[in-house]
Amino acid sequence: MALAKSLYFLVLMGLIVGVYGDGECGNTPVEKAAISMAPCAQAAQDKTAPVSSRCCDSIKKLSTQKECLCAVMLSKVAQQAGIKPEIAITIPKRCNFQNRPVGYKCGAYTLP
């Protein structure tokens, strides 16, 4: 039930955000980009949870845009959805992405 509420909140926030600008995720607001993490909600809360192929497909673009990936994982939307940045930051590695930004500092976290 909590996971469903988290996903609902993520989608709702993405729908109501209307501020577009040139930020970490280009013309897409960070809050809207956070919607792409919806299929990763469980894997971003539990490091032992399997990462689905849907999650990997969804986050693949973010993993090549390190500033956007970082901003999404540290966003208020992700935080309010229960995303744990210290776990979410491991998803690109858990998806076996070869071109992930290894060693990139994201707040207090470093991409593995």
PDB file as gemmi writes it, atoms N, CA and C in Angstrom:
CRYST1    1.000    1.000    1.000  90.00  90.00  90.00 P 1                      
ATOM      1  N   MET A   1       0.822  -1.190   0.000  1.00  0.00           N  
ATOM      2  CA  MET A   1       0.000   0.000   0.000  1.00  0.00           C  
ATOM      3  C   MET A   1       0.874   1.265   0.000  1.00  0.00           C  
ATOM      4  N   ALA A   2       1.937   1.259   0.803  1.00  0.00           N  
ATOM      5  CA  ALA A   2       2.824   2.428   0.854  1.00  0.00           C  
ATOM      6  C   ALA A   2       3.516   2.637  -0.486  1.00  0.00           C  
ATOM      7  N   LEU A   3       3.889   1.535  -1.146  1.00  0.00           N  
ATOM      8  CA  LEU A   3       4.532   1.640  -2.452  1.00  0.00           C  
ATOM      9  C   LEU A   3       3.568   2.243  -3.466  1.00  0.00           C  
ATOM     10  N   ALA A   4       2.312   1.826  -3.430  1.00  0.00           N  
ATOM     11  CA  ALA A   4       1.308   2.370  -4.355  1.00  0.00           C  
ATOM     12  C   ALA A   4       1.112   3.863  -4.105  1.00  0.00           C  
ATOM     13  N   LYS A   5       1.085   4.264  -2.847  1.00  0.00           N  
ATOM     14  CA  LYS A   5       0.950   5.686  -2.524  1.00  0.00           C  
ATOM     15  C   LYS A   5       2.157   6.466  -3.021  1.00  0.00           C  
ATOM     16  N   SER A   6       3.350   5.877  -2.882  1.00  0.00           N  
ATOM     17  CA  SER A   6       4.569   6.543  -3.349  1.00  0.00           C  
ATOM     18  C   SER A   6       4.535   6.745  -4.852  1.00  0.00           C  
ATOM     19  N   LEU A   7       4.136   5.701  -5.571  1.00  0.00           N  
ATOM     20  CA  LEU A   7       4.069   5.805  -7.026  1.00  0.00           C  
ATOM     21  C   LEU A   7       3.013   6.816  -7.444  1.00  0.00           C  
ATOM     22  N   TYR A   8       1.866   6.793  -6.776  1.00  0.00           N  
ATOM     23  CA  TYR A   8       0.803   7.744  -7.084  1.00  0.00           C  
ATOM     24  C   TYR A   8       1.299   9.175  -6.872  1.00  0.00           C  
ATOM     25  N   PHE A   9       1.992   9.403  -5.781  1.00  0.00           N  
ATOM     26  CA  PHE A   9       2.504  10.734  -5.483  1.00  0.00           C  
ATOM     27  C   PHE A   9       3.509  11.181  -6.542  1.00  0.00           C  
ATOM     28  N   LEU A  10       4.400  10.267  -6.939  1.00  0.00           N  
ATOM     29  CA  LEU A  10       5.391  10.597  -7.961  1.00  0.00           C  
ATOM     30  C   LEU A  10       4.711  11.011  -9.259  1.00  0.00           C  
ATOM     31  N   VAL A  11       3.722  10.237  -9.693  1.00  0.00           N  
ATOM     32  CA  VAL A  11       3.018  10.547 -10.929  1.00  0.00           C  
ATOM     33  C   VAL A  11       2.241  11.852 -10.792  1.00  0.00           C  
ATOM     34  N   LEU A  12       1.558  12.028  -9.686  1.00  0.00           N  
ATOM     35  CA  LEU A  12       0.788  13.249  -9.462  1.00  0.00           C  
ATOM     36  C   LEU A  12       1.685  14.474  -9.485  1.00  0.00           C  
ATOM     37  N   MET A  13       2.819  14.412  -8.813  1.00  0.00           N  
ATOM     38  CA  MET A  13       3.729  15.554  -8.798  1.00  0.00           C  
ATOM     39  C   MET A  13       4.237  15.859 -10.198  1.00  0.00           C  
ATOM     40  N   GLY A  14       4.523  14.820 -10.952  1.00  0.00           N  
ATOM     41  CA  GLY A  14       4.991  15.032 -12.309  1.00  0.00           C  
ATOM     42  C   GLY A  14       3.947  15.684 -13.189  1.00  0.00           C  
ATOM     43  N   LEU A  15       2.696  15.385 -12.950  1.00  0.00           N  
ATOM     44  CA  LEU A  15       1.623  15.953 -13.753  1.00  0.00           C  
ATOM     45  C   LEU A  15       1.330  17.405 -13.406  1.00  0.00           C  
ATOM     46  N   ILE A  16       1.485  17.780 -12.142  1.00  0.00           N  
ATOM     47  CA  ILE A  16       1.111  19.138 -11.759  1.00  0.00           C  
ATOM     48  C   ILE A  16       2.247  20.142 -11.887  1.00  0.00           C  
ATOM     49  N   VAL A  17       3.465  19.649 -12.057  1.00  0.00           N  
ATOM     50  CA  VAL A  17       4.589  20.575 -12.207  1.00  0.00           C  
ATOM     51  C   VAL A  17       4.552  21.142 -13.615  1.00  0.00           C  
ATOM     52  N   GLY A  18       4.562  22.439 -13.734  1.00  0.00           N  
ATOM     53  CA  GLY A  18       4.487  23.058 -15.039  1.00  0.00           C  
ATOM     54  C   GLY A  18       5.625  24.011 -15.321  1.00  0.00           C  
ATOM     55  N   VAL A  19       6.630  24.048 -14.499  1.00  0.00           N  
ATOM     56  CA  VAL A  19       7.738  24.977 -14.679  1.00  0.00           C  
ATOM     57  C   VAL A  19       8.809  24.303 -15.528  1.00  0.00           C  
ATOM     58  N   TYR A  20       9.002  24.816 -16.733  1.00  0.00           N  
ATOM     59  CA  TYR A  20      10.021  24.271 -17.617  1.00  0.00           C  
ATOM     60  C   TYR A  20      11.173  25.259 -17.699  1.00  0.00           C  
ATOM     61  N   GLY A  21      12.353  24.760 -17.722  1.00  0.00           N  
ATOM     62  CA  GLY A  21      13.517  25.631 -17.806  1.00  0.00           C  
ATOM     63  C   GLY A  21      14.710  24.852 -18.270  1.00  0.00           C  
ATOM     64  N   ASP A  22      15.813  25.511 -18.344  1.00  0.00           N  
ATOM     65  CA  ASP A  22      17.037  24.863 -18.758  1.00  0.00           C  
ATOM     66  C   ASP A  22      17.805  24.502 -17.499  1.00  0.00           C  
ATOM     67  N   GLY A  23      17.557  23.317 -16.988  1.00  0.00           N  
ATOM     68  CA  GLY A  23      18.170  22.892 -15.737  1.00  0.00           C  
ATOM     69  C   GLY A  23      18.968  21.623 -15.909  1.00  0.00           C  
ATOM     70  N   GLU A  24      19.119  20.887 -14.841  1.00  0.00           N  
ATOM     71  CA  GLU A  24      19.913  19.658 -14.848  1.00  0.00           C  
ATOM     72  C   GLU A  24      19.408  18.646 -15.861  1.00  0.00           C  
ATOM     73  N   CYS A  25      18.104  18.664 -16.126  1.00  0.00           N  
ATOM     74  CA  CYS A  25      17.497  17.709 -17.052  1.00  0.00           C  
ATOM     75  C   CYS A  25      17.052  18.398 -18.341  1.00  0.00           C  
ATOM     76  N   GLY A  26      17.770  19.445 -18.714  1.00  0.00           N  
ATOM     77  CA  GLY A  26      17.425  20.182 -19.935  1.00  0.00           C  
ATOM     78  C   GLY A  26      16.132  20.953 -19.770  1.00  0.00           C  
ATOM     79  N   ASN A  27      15.232  20.791 -20.704  1.00  0.00           N  
ATOM     80  CA  ASN A  27      13.945  21.491 -20.645  1.00  0.00           C  
ATOM     81  C   ASN A  27      12.910  20.746 -19.827  1.00  0.00           C  
ATOM     82  N   THR A  28      13.262  19.590 -19.299  1.00  0.00           N  
ATOM     83  CA  THR A  28      12.336  18.811 -18.470  1.00  0.00           C  
ATOM     84  C   THR A  28      12.589  19.136 -17.009  1.00  0.00           C  
ATOM     85  N   PRO A  29      11.554  19.544 -16.288  1.00  0.00           N  
ATOM     86  CA  PRO A  29      11.752  19.803 -14.857  1.00  0.00           C  
ATOM     87  C   PRO A  29      12.192  18.522 -14.134  1.00  0.00           C  
ATOM     88  N   VAL A  30      13.027  18.679 -13.147  1.00  0.00           N  
ATOM     89  CA  VAL A  30      13.523  17.539 -12.377  1.00  0.00           C  
ATOM     90  C   VAL A  30      12.356  16.730 -11.827  1.00  0.00           C  
ATOM     91  N   GLU A  31      11.334  17.416 -11.352  1.00  0.00           N  
ATOM     92  CA  GLU A  31      10.178  16.727 -10.779  1.00  0.00           C  
ATOM     93  C   GLU A  31       9.496  15.841 -11.813  1.00  0.00           C  
ATOM     94  N   LYS A  32       9.442  16.296 -13.041  1.00  0.00           N  
ATOM     95  CA  LYS A  32       8.835  15.499 -14.102  1.00  0.00           C  
ATOM     96  C   LYS A  32       9.759  14.343 -14.488  1.00  0.00           C  
ATOM     97  N   ALA A  33      11.049  14.594 -14.526  1.00  0.00           N  
ATOM     98  CA  ALA A  33      12.009  13.532 -14.836  1.00  0.00           C  
ATOM     99  C   ALA A  33      11.965  12.435 -13.773  1.00  0.00           C  
ATOM    100  N   ALA A  34      11.604  12.809 -12.553  1.00  0.00           N  
ATOM    101  CA  ALA A  34      11.521  11.835 -11.456  1.00  0.00           C  
ATOM    102  C   ALA A  34      10.488  10.757 -11.738  1.00  0.00           C  
ATOM    103  N   ILE A  35       9.520  11.052 -12.579  1.00  0.00           N  
ATOM    104  CA  ILE A  35       8.503  10.055 -12.939  1.00  0.00           C  
ATOM    105  C   ILE A  35       9.170   8.838 -13.561  1.00  0.00           C  
ATOM    106  N   SER A  36      10.270   9.041 -14.259  1.00  0.00           N  
ATOM    107  CA  SER A  36      10.948   7.920 -14.903  1.00  0.00           C  
ATOM    108  C   SER A  36      11.452   6.903 -13.890  1.00  0.00           C  
ATOM    109  N   MET A  37      11.554   7.307 -12.631  1.00  0.00           N  
ATOM    110  CA  MET A  37      12.001   6.376 -11.594  1.00  0.00           C  
ATOM    111  C   MET A  37      10.859   5.561 -11.003  1.00  0.00           C  
ATOM    112  N   ALA A  38       9.616   5.826 -11.401  1.00  0.00           N  
ATOM    113  CA  ALA A  38       8.471   5.108 -10.845  1.00  0.00           C  
ATOM    114  C   ALA A  38       8.632   3.586 -10.919  1.00  0.00           C  
ATOM    115  N   PRO A  39       9.073   3.011 -12.050  1.00  0.00           N  
ATOM    116  CA  PRO A  39       9.251   1.557 -12.082  1.00  0.00           C  
ATOM    117  C   PRO A  39      10.389   1.064 -11.185  1.00  0.00           C  
ATOM    118  N   CYS A  40      11.171   1.988 -10.657  1.00  0.00           N  
ATOM    119  CA  CYS A  40      12.316   1.639  -9.813  1.00  0.00           C  
ATOM    120  C   CYS A  40      12.033   1.838  -8.327  1.00  0.00           C  
ATOM    121  N   ALA A  41      10.803   2.171  -7.988  1.00  0.00           N  
ATOM    122  CA  ALA A  41      10.486   2.548  -6.606  1.00  0.00           C  
ATOM    123  C   ALA A  41      10.955   1.514  -5.593  1.00  0.00           C  
ATOM    124  N   GLN A  42      10.653   0.242  -5.823  1.00  0.00           N  
ATOM    125  CA  GLN A  42      11.046  -0.777  -4.850  1.00  0.00           C  
ATOM    126  C   GLN A  42      12.558  -0.962  -4.827  1.00  0.00           C  
ATOM    127  N   ALA A  43      13.187  -0.987  -5.996  1.00  0.00           N  
ATOM    128  CA  ALA A  43      14.636  -1.169  -6.069  1.00  0.00           C  
ATOM    129  C   ALA A  43      15.384   0.025  -5.490  1.00  0.00           C  
ATOM    130  N   ALA A  44      14.743   1.202  -5.465  1.00  0.00           N  
ATOM    131  CA  ALA A  44      15.377   2.403  -4.928  1.00  0.00           C  
ATOM    132  C   ALA A  44      15.146   2.555  -3.434  1.00  0.00           C  
ATOM    133  N   GLN A  45      14.409   1.614  -2.854  1.00  0.00           N  
ATOM    134  CA  GLN A  45      14.155   1.631  -1.413  1.00  0.00           C  
ATOM    135  C   GLN A  45      14.794   0.448  -0.700  1.00  0.00           C  
ATOM    136  N   ASP A  46      15.128  -0.592  -1.479  1.00  0.00           N  
ATOM    137  CA  ASP A  46      15.651  -1.825  -0.893  1.00  0.00           C  
ATOM    138  C   ASP A  46      16.774  -2.352  -1.778  1.00  0.00           C  
ATOM    139  N   LYS A  47      17.995  -2.341  -1.264  1.00  0.00           N  
ATOM    140  CA  LYS A  47      19.141  -2.744  -2.086  1.00  0.00           C  
ATOM    141  C   LYS A  47      19.140  -4.219  -2.447  1.00  0.00           C  
ATOM    142  N   THR A  48      18.303  -5.011  -1.783  1.00  0.00           N  
ATOM    143  CA  THR A  48      18.218  -6.434  -2.116  1.00  0.00           C  
ATOM    144  C   THR A  48      17.084  -6.727  -3.087  1.00  0.00           C  
ATOM    145  N   ALA A  49      16.257  -5.743  -3.372  1.00  0.00           N  
ATOM    146  CA  ALA A  49      15.151  -5.932  -4.310  1.00  0.00           C  
ATOM    147  C   ALA A  49      15.703  -6.059  -5.725  1.00  0.00           C  
ATOM    148  N   PRO A  50      15.115  -6.943  -6.512  1.00  0.00           N  
ATOM    149  CA  PRO A  50      15.583  -7.052  -7.901  1.00  0.00           C  
ATOM    150  C   PRO A  50      15.247  -5.782  -8.681  1.00  0.00           C  
ATOM    151  N   VAL A  51      16.100  -5.462  -9.642  1.00  0.00           N  
ATOM    152  CA  VAL A  51      15.869  -4.305 -10.504  1.00  0.00           C  
ATOM    153  C   VAL A  51      15.245  -4.843 -11.789  1.00  0.00           C  
ATOM    154  N   SER A  52      14.027  -4.427 -12.048  1.00  0.00           N  
ATOM    155  CA  SER A  52      13.312  -4.934 -13.218  1.00  0.00           C  
ATOM    156  C   SER A  52      13.883  -4.356 -14.517  1.00  0.00           C  
ATOM    157  N   SER A  53      13.640  -5.048 -15.604  1.00  0.00           N  
ATOM    158  CA  SER A  53      14.087  -4.542 -16.903  1.00  0.00           C  
ATOM    159  C   SER A  53      13.354  -3.248 -17.229  1.00  0.00           C  
ATOM    160  N   ARG A  54      12.130  -3.112 -16.763  1.00  0.00           N  
ATOM    161  CA  ARG A  54      11.372  -1.868 -16.960  1.00  0.00           C  
ATOM    162  C   ARG A  54      12.051  -0.710 -16.247  1.00  0.00           C  
ATOM    163  N   CYS A  55      12.549  -0.962 -15.057  1.00  0.00           N  
ATOM    164  CA  CYS A  55      13.286   0.059 -14.309  1.00  0.00           C  
ATOM    165  C   CYS A  55      14.550   0.428 -15.066  1.00  0.00           C  
ATOM    166  N   CYS A  56      15.304  -0.567 -15.500  1.00  0.00           N  
ATOM    167  CA  CYS A  56      16.556  -0.299 -16.216  1.00  0.00           C  
ATOM    168  C   CYS A  56      16.291   0.489 -17.495  1.00  0.00           C  
ATOM    169  N   ASP A  57      15.247   0.117 -18.221  1.00  0.00           N  
ATOM    170  CA  ASP A  57      14.900   0.848 -19.443  1.00  0.00           C  
ATOM    171  C   ASP A  57      14.552   2.299 -19.117  1.00  0.00           C  
ATOM    172  N   SER A  58      13.825   2.492 -18.020  1.00  0.00           N  
ATOM    173  CA  SER A  58      13.370   3.829 -17.639  1.00  0.00           C  
ATOM    174  C   SER A  58      14.510   4.738 -17.203  1.00  0.00           C  
ATOM    175  N   ILE A  59      15.473   4.176 -16.527  1.00  0.00           N  
ATOM    176  CA  ILE A  59      16.539   5.009 -15.955  1.00  0.00           C  
ATOM    177  C   ILE A  59      17.777   5.083 -16.849  1.00  0.00           C  
ATOM    178  N   LYS A  60      17.773   4.342 -17.951  1.00  0.00           N  
ATOM    179  CA  LYS A  60      18.953   4.312 -18.826  1.00  0.00           C  
ATOM    180  C   LYS A  60      19.354   5.713 -19.296  1.00  0.00           C  
ATOM    181  N   LYS A  61      18.391   6.503 -19.748  1.00  0.00           N  
ATOM    182  CA  LYS A  61      18.709   7.849 -20.228  1.00  0.00           C  
ATOM    183  C   LYS A  61      19.260   8.716 -19.095  1.00  0.00           C  
ATOM    184  N   LEU A  62      18.661   8.601 -17.922  1.00  0.00           N  
ATOM    185  CA  LEU A  62      19.137   9.385 -16.780  1.00  0.00           C  
ATOM    186  C   LEU A  62      20.575   9.037 -16.415  1.00  0.00           C  
ATOM    187  N   SER A  63      20.931   7.771 -16.559  1.00  0.00           N  
ATOM    188  CA  SER A  63      22.269   7.356 -16.136  1.00  0.00           C  
ATOM    189  C   SER A  63      23.366   7.930 -17.031  1.00  0.00           C  
ATOM    190  N   THR A  64      23.011   8.387 -18.228  1.00  0.00           N  
ATOM    191  CA  THR A  64      24.013   9.019 -19.088  1.00  0.00           C  
ATOM    192  C   THR A  64      24.049  10.530 -18.888  1.00  0.00           C  
ATOM    193  N   GLN A  65      23.068  11.058 -18.168  1.00  0.00           N  
ATOM    194  CA  GLN A  65      23.006  12.489 -17.845  1.00  0.00           C  
ATOM    195  C   GLN A  65      23.216  12.623 -16.342  1.00  0.00           C  
ATOM    196  N   LYS A  66      24.473  12.588 -15.928  1.00  0.00           N  
ATOM    197  CA  LYS A  66      24.795  12.507 -14.506  1.00  0.00           C  
ATOM    198  C   LYS A  66      24.179  13.617 -13.669  1.00  0.00           C  
ATOM    199  N   GLU A  67      24.125  14.847 -14.178  1.00  0.00           N  
ATOM    200  CA  GLU A  67      23.543  15.945 -13.407  1.00  0.00           C  
ATOM    201  C   GLU A  67      22.047  15.721 -13.191  1.00  0.00           C  
ATOM    202  N   CYS A  68      21.376  15.227 -14.221  1.00  0.00           N  
ATOM    203  CA  CYS A  68      19.943  14.961 -14.137  1.00  0.00           C  
ATOM    204  C   CYS A  68      19.684  13.787 -13.186  1.00  0.00           C  
ATOM    205  N   LEU A  69      20.459  12.724 -13.344  1.00  0.00           N  
ATOM    206  CA  LEU A  69      20.312  11.554 -12.472  1.00  0.00           C  
ATOM    207  C   LEU A  69      20.453  11.955 -11.007  1.00  0.00           C  
ATOM    208  N   CYS A  70      21.451  12.752 -10.724  1.00  0.00           N  
ATOM    209  CA  CYS A  70      21.701  13.218  -9.369  1.00  0.00           C  
ATOM    210  C   CYS A  70      20.539  14.086  -8.874  1.00  0.00           C  
ATOM    211  N   ALA A  71      20.114  15.025  -9.689  1.00  0.00           N  
ATOM    212  CA  ALA A  71      19.032  15.927  -9.299  1.00  0.00           C  
ATOM    213  C   ALA A  71      17.737  15.164  -9.047  1.00  0.00           C  
ATOM    214  N   VAL A  72      17.462  14.165  -9.871  1.00  0.00           N  
ATOM    215  CA  VAL A  72      16.244  13.360  -9.702  1.00  0.00           C  
ATOM    216  C   VAL A  72      16.305  12.582  -8.397  1.00  0.00           C  
ATOM    217  N   MET A  73      17.431  11.931  -8.139  1.00  0.00           N  
ATOM    218  CA  MET A  73      17.554  11.110  -6.928  1.00  0.00           C  
ATOM    219  C   MET A  73      17.522  11.931  -5.647  1.00  0.00           C  
ATOM    220  N   LEU A  74      17.958  13.182  -5.728  1.00  0.00           N  
ATOM    221  CA  LEU A  74      17.971  14.038  -4.542  1.00  0.00           C  
ATOM    222  C   LEU A  74      16.765  14.975  -4.480  1.00  0.00           C  
ATOM    223  N   SER A  75      15.843  14.841  -5.423  1.00  0.00           N  
ATOM    224  CA  SER A  75      14.693  15.748  -5.484  1.00  0.00           C  
ATOM    225  C   SER A  75      13.716  15.512  -4.335  1.00  0.00           C  
ATOM    226  N   LYS A  76      12.930  16.531  -4.063  1.00  0.00           N  
ATOM    227  CA  LYS A  76      11.891  16.421  -3.035  1.00  0.00           C  
ATOM    228  C   LYS A  76      10.876  15.364  -3.416  1.00  0.00           C  
ATOM    229  N   VAL A  77      10.562  15.272  -4.701  1.00  0.00           N  
ATOM    230  CA  VAL A  77       9.589  14.283  -5.170  1.00  0.00           C  
ATOM    231  C   VAL A  77      10.082  12.875  -4.847  1.00  0.00           C  
ATOM    232  N   ALA A  78      11.332  12.593  -5.159  1.00  0.00           N  
ATOM    233  CA  ALA A  78      11.893  11.277  -4.863  1.00  0.00           C  
ATOM    234  C   ALA A  78      11.917  11.029  -3.354  1.00  0.00           C  
ATOM    235  N   GLN A  79      12.309  12.035  -2.613  1.00  0.00           N  
ATOM    236  CA  GLN A  79      12.363  11.915  -1.155  1.00  0.00           C  
ATOM    237  C   GLN A  79      10.973  11.627  -0.589  1.00  0.00           C  
ATOM    238  N   GLN A  80       9.968  12.353  -1.063  1.00  0.00           N  
ATOM    239  CA  GLN A  80       8.603  12.164  -0.571  1.00  0.00           C  
ATOM    240  C   GLN A  80       8.015  10.825  -1.004  1.00  0.00           C  
ATOM    241  N   ALA A  81       8.545  10.247  -2.088  1.00  0.00           N  
ATOM    242  CA  ALA A  81       8.090   8.938  -2.554  1.00  0.00           C  
ATOM    243  C   ALA A  81       8.817   7.800  -1.841  1.00  0.00           C  
ATOM    244  N   GLY A  82       9.739   8.143  -0.944  1.00  0.00           N  
ATOM    245  CA  GLY A  82      10.451   7.131  -0.178  1.00  0.00           C  
ATOM    246  C   GLY A  82      11.708   6.613  -0.840  1.00  0.00           C  
ATOM    247  N   ILE A  83      12.145   7.276  -1.925  1.00  0.00           N  
ATOM    248  CA  ILE A  83      13.369   6.873  -2.610  1.00  0.00           C  
ATOM    249  C   ILE A  83      14.550   7.176  -1.698  1.00  0.00           C  
ATOM    250  N   LYS A  84      15.409   6.207  -1.521  1.00  0.00           N  
ATOM    251  CA  LYS A  84      16.609   6.390  -0.709  1.00  0.00           C  
ATOM    252  C   LYS A  84      17.780   6.605  -1.664  1.00  0.00           C  
ATOM    253  N   PRO A  85      18.338   7.823  -1.686  1.00  0.00           N  
ATOM    254  CA  PRO A  85      19.403   8.120  -2.650  1.00  0.00           C  
ATOM    255  C   PRO A  85      20.594   7.182  -2.552  1.00  0.00           C  
ATOM    256  N   GLU A  86      20.933   6.758  -1.345  1.00  0.00           N  
ATOM    257  CA  GLU A  86      22.081   5.864  -1.178  1.00  0.00           C  
ATOM    258  C   GLU A  86      21.846   4.506  -1.835  1.00  0.00           C  
ATOM    259  N   ILE A  87      20.583   4.153  -2.032  1.00  0.00           N  
ATOM    260  CA  ILE A  87      20.240   2.903  -2.721  1.00  0.00           C  
ATOM    261  C   ILE A  87      19.963   3.180  -4.199  1.00  0.00           C  
ATOM    262  N   ALA A  88      19.227   4.247  -4.481  1.00  0.00           N  
ATOM    263  CA  ALA A  88      18.887   4.590  -5.868  1.00  0.00           C  
ATOM    264  C   ALA A  88      20.133   4.792  -6.718  1.00  0.00           C  
ATOM    265  N   ILE A  89      21.164   5.324  -6.120  1.00  0.00           N  
ATOM    266  CA  ILE A  89      22.398   5.605  -6.849  1.00  0.00           C  
ATOM    267  C   ILE A  89      23.075   4.322  -7.340  1.00  0.00           C  
ATOM    268  N   THR A  90      22.701   3.182  -6.782  1.00  0.00           N  
ATOM    269  CA  THR A  90      23.282   1.903  -7.197  1.00  0.00           C  
ATOM    270  C   THR A  90      22.550   1.280  -8.387  1.00  0.00           C  
ATOM    271  N   ILE A  91      21.407   1.821  -8.762  1.00  0.00           N  
ATOM    272  CA  ILE A  91      20.600   1.199  -9.818  1.00  0.00           C  
ATOM    273  C   ILE A  91      21.331   1.112 -11.156  1.00  0.00           C  
ATOM    274  N   PRO A  92      22.002   2.166 -11.644  1.00  0.00           N  
ATOM    275  CA  PRO A  92      22.712   2.000 -12.922  1.00  0.00           C  
ATOM    276  C   PRO A  92      23.728   0.846 -12.898  1.00  0.00           C  
ATOM    277  N   LYS A  93      24.408   0.660 -11.781  1.00  0.00           N  
ATOM    278  CA  LYS A  93      25.354  -0.456 -11.672  1.00  0.00           C  
ATOM    279  C   LYS A  93      24.598  -1.775 -11.628  1.00  0.00           C  
ATOM    280  N   ARG A  94      23.504  -1.814 -10.882  1.00  0.00           N  
ATOM    281  CA  ARG A  94      22.697  -3.033 -10.780  1.00  0.00           C  
ATOM    282  C   ARG A  94      22.064  -3.398 -12.119  1.00  0.00           C  
ATOM    283  N   CYS A  95      21.899  -2.397 -12.996  1.00  0.00           N  
ATOM    284  CA  CYS A  95      21.385  -2.637 -14.351  1.00  0.00           C  
ATOM    285  C   CYS A  95      22.515  -3.005 -15.313  1.00  0.00           C  
ATOM    286  N   ASN A  96      23.748  -2.997 -14.828  1.00  0.00           N  
ATOM    287  CA  ASN A  96      24.932  -3.320 -15.629  1.00  0.00           C  
ATOM    288  C   ASN A  96      25.162  -2.347 -16.781  1.00  0.00           C  
ATOM    289  N   PHE A  97      24.872  -1.057 -16.562  1.00  0.00           N  
ATOM    290  CA  PHE A  97      25.134  -0.051 -17.588  1.00  0.00           C  
ATOM    291  C   PHE A  97      26.640   0.178 -17.664  1.00  0.00           C  
ATOM    292  N   GLN A  98      27.176   0.032 -18.834  1.00  0.00           N  
ATOM    293  CA  GLN A  98      28.614   0.211 -19.032  1.00  0.00           C  
ATOM    294  C   GLN A  98      29.013   1.684 -19.034  1.00  0.00           C  
ATOM    295  N   ASN A  99      28.155   2.558 -19.531  1.00  0.00           N  
ATOM    296  CA  ASN A  99      28.489   3.985 -19.671  1.00  0.00           C  
ATOM    297  C   ASN A  99      27.938   4.840 -18.539  1.00  0.00           C  
ATOM    298  N   ARG A 100      27.830   4.285 -17.366  1.00  0.00           N  
ATOM    299  CA  ARG A 100      27.349   5.070 -16.226  1.00  0.00           C  
ATOM    300  C   ARG A 100      28.486   5.959 -15.706  1.00  0.00           C  
ATOM    301  N   PRO A 101      28.140   7.068 -15.079  1.00  0.00           N  
ATOM    302  CA  PRO A 101      29.181   7.999 -14.607  1.00  0.00           C  
ATOM    303  C   PRO A 101      29.816   7.558 -13.285  1.00  0.00           C  
ATOM    304  N   VAL A 102      30.627   6.521 -13.340  1.00  0.00           N  
ATOM    305  CA  VAL A 102      31.286   5.965 -12.147  1.00  0.00           C  
ATOM    306  C   VAL A 102      32.131   7.044 -11.483  1.00  0.00           C  
ATOM    307  N   GLY A 103      31.982   7.166 -10.163  1.00  0.00           N  
ATOM    308  CA  GLY A 103      32.778   8.106  -9.392  1.00  0.00           C  
ATOM    309  C   GLY A 103      32.202   9.509  -9.325  1.00  0.00           C  
ATOM    310  N   TYR A 104      31.091   9.745 -10.037  1.00  0.00           N  
ATOM    311  CA  TYR A 104      30.473  11.075 -10.007  1.00  0.00           C  
ATOM    312  C   TYR A 104      29.892  11.335  -8.624  1.00  0.00           C  
ATOM    313  N   LYS A 105      30.226  12.492  -8.058  1.00  0.00           N  
ATOM    314  CA  LYS A 105      29.724  12.888  -6.732  1.00  0.00           C  
ATOM    315  C   LYS A 105      28.327  13.458  -6.866  1.00  0.00           C  
ATOM    316  N   CYS A 106      27.410  12.886  -6.144  1.00  0.00           N  
ATOM    317  CA  CYS A 106      26.007  13.293  -6.157  1.00  0.00           C  
ATOM    318  C   CYS A 106      25.630  13.613  -4.711  1.00  0.00           C  
ATOM    319  N   GLY A 107      25.806  14.872  -4.314  1.00  0.00           N  
ATOM    320  CA  GLY A 107      25.597  15.224  -2.910  1.00  0.00           C  
ATOM    321  C   GLY A 107      26.606  14.472  -2.055  1.00  0.00           C  
ATOM    322  N   ALA A 108      26.108  13.774  -1.067  1.00  0.00           N  
ATOM    323  CA  ALA A 108      26.967  12.996  -0.173  1.00  0.00           C  
ATOM    324  C   ALA A 108      27.276  11.607  -0.726  1.00  0.00           C  
ATOM    325  N   TYR A 109      26.786  11.304  -1.932  1.00  0.00           N  
ATOM    326  CA  TYR A 109      26.891   9.960  -2.498  1.00  0.00           C  
ATOM    327  C   TYR A 109      27.788   9.965  -3.727  1.00  0.00           C  
ATOM    328  N   THR A 110      28.417   8.834  -3.998  1.00  0.00           N  
ATOM    329  CA  THR A 110      29.266   8.673  -5.178  1.00  0.00           C  
ATOM    330  C   THR A 110      28.734   7.508  -5.981  1.00  0.00           C  
ATOM    331  N   LEU A 111      28.541   7.738  -7.288  1.00  0.00           N  
ATOM    332  CA  LEU A 111      28.033   6.674  -8.158  1.00  0.00           C  
ATOM    333  C   LEU A 111      29.038   5.540  -8.248  1.00  0.00           C  
ATOM    334  N   PRO A 112      28.570   4.316  -7.943  1.00  0.00           N  
ATOM    335  CA  PRO A 112      29.475   3.153  -8.020  1.00  0.00           C  
ATOM    336  C   PRO A 112      29.670   2.701  -9.469  1.00  0.00           C  
TER     337      PRO A 112                                                      
END                                                                             
